[in-house]
Amino acid sequence: MRRGRLGTEGEGEGRGTPTGGPSGEVELELDGEVVRVPEGITVAAALLGGGRPNFRRSVRGAPRGPLCGMGTCQECRVTIDGVPHRRSCLEVVRAGMRVATGG
């Protein structure tokens, strides 16, 4: 079994991606950095897997990150393609997506 980026095993073997990268991966922009992540994961999983635990800041400046993983707590809010307050745990990554955190 081969290991993909972010520790996924055997996912997407044999499928190409719109970015022409390794099978089963997509390219997106996280805080200005272009990264490759496995297809089908959420934006929250991509951020956490890339070592970004702080997604935004509270009104008092405290770092915030995902808590529930199902959209209820809204602590995982980020800006996606210029649209603020998107819940990253509910958004699946797609090629060319631009994600900005406030963390």
C-alpha positions as CSV (number, residue, x, y, z in Angstrom):
1,M,0.0,0.0,0.0
2,R,1.3,3.5,-0.8
3,R,0.8,6.4,1.6
4,G,-0.6,9.6,0.1
5,R,-0.2,13.1,1.4
6,L,-1.7,13.7,4.9
7,G,-1.5,10.0,5.7
8,T,-4.3,8.6,3.5
9,E,-3.7,5.0,2.3
10,G,-4.5,3.8,-1.1
11,E,-7.1,6.5,-1.9
12,G,-7.7,7.5,-5.5
13,E,-5.2,5.2,-7.1
14,G,-5.5,5.3,-10.8
15,R,-7.5,8.5,-11.1
16,G,-6.0,11.7,-12.6
17,T,-6.7,15.2,-11.2
18,P,-7.5,18.5,-12.9
19,T,-4.1,19.9,-11.8
20,G,-2.2,17.1,-13.5
21,G,-0.7,16.1,-10.1
22,P,-0.4,12.7,-8.6
23,S,-3.5,10.5,-8.7
24,G,-6.2,11.4,-6.2
25,E,-4.9,14.8,-5.3
26,V,-6.0,18.4,-6.0
27,E,-4.1,21.6,-5.8
28,L,-5.5,24.6,-3.8
29,E,-4.3,27.7,-2.2
30,L,-4.2,27.9,1.7
31,D,-3.3,31.3,3.0
32,G,-1.4,32.2,-0.2
33,E,0.5,28.9,-0.3
34,V,-0.3,26.4,-3.1
35,V,-0.6,22.9,-1.7
36,R,-1.7,19.5,-2.8
37,V,-4.2,17.5,-0.7
38,P,-6.1,14.3,-1.2
39,E,-9.4,14.5,-3.2
40,G,-12.6,14.2,-1.2
41,I,-11.4,15.6,2.1
42,T,-12.8,18.7,3.8
43,V,-11.1,22.0,3.9
44,A,-10.8,21.6,7.7
45,A,-9.0,18.2,7.2
46,A,-6.6,19.9,4.7
47,L,-5.8,22.7,7.1
48,L,-5.3,20.4,10.1
49,G,-3.3,17.9,8.0
50,G,-1.1,20.8,6.8
51,G,-0.3,21.8,10.4
52,R,-2.7,24.7,10.6
53,P,-4.7,24.3,13.8
54,N,-5.8,28.0,14.1
55,F,-8.5,28.8,11.5
56,R,-9.6,32.2,12.8
57,R,-9.4,34.6,15.8
58,S,-12.1,35.4,18.4
59,V,-13.2,39.0,18.9
60,R,-10.7,39.1,21.8
61,G,-7.9,37.7,19.6
62,A,-7.8,34.1,20.9
63,P,-7.0,31.5,18.2
64,R,-9.9,29.3,17.2
65,G,-10.1,26.0,15.4
66,P,-12.6,23.2,14.7
67,L,-14.3,21.7,17.7
68,C,-17.3,19.6,16.6
69,G,-16.3,18.7,13.0
70,M,-20.0,18.8,11.8
71,G,-20.7,22.5,11.4
72,T,-22.5,23.2,14.6
73,C,-19.9,25.1,16.6
74,Q,-18.8,27.3,13.7
75,E,-15.3,27.6,15.1
76,C,-13.9,26.4,11.8
77,R,-15.0,29.4,9.7
78,V,-12.7,30.5,7.0
79,T,-12.9,32.6,3.8
80,I,-13.3,30.4,0.6
81,D,-12.9,32.0,-2.8
82,G,-13.6,35.4,-1.3
83,V,-16.7,34.4,0.6
84,P,-16.3,34.8,4.4
85,H,-17.6,32.6,7.2
86,R,-17.7,29.3,5.4
87,R,-17.6,26.3,7.7
88,S,-14.5,24.5,6.6
89,C,-15.6,21.1,8.1
90,L,-18.5,21.1,5.6
91,E,-16.7,22.2,2.5
92,V,-15.0,19.5,0.3
93,V,-11.7,20.6,-1.3
94,R,-11.7,21.3,-5.1
95,A,-9.0,22.2,-7.5
96,G,-8.1,25.9,-7.6
97,M,-10.0,26.7,-4.3
98,R,-8.6,29.7,-2.4
99,V,-8.8,29.4,1.4
100,A,-7.9,32.2,3.8
101,T,-7.8,31.8,7.5
102,G,-7.6,34.5,10.2
103,G,-5.5,32.3,12.5
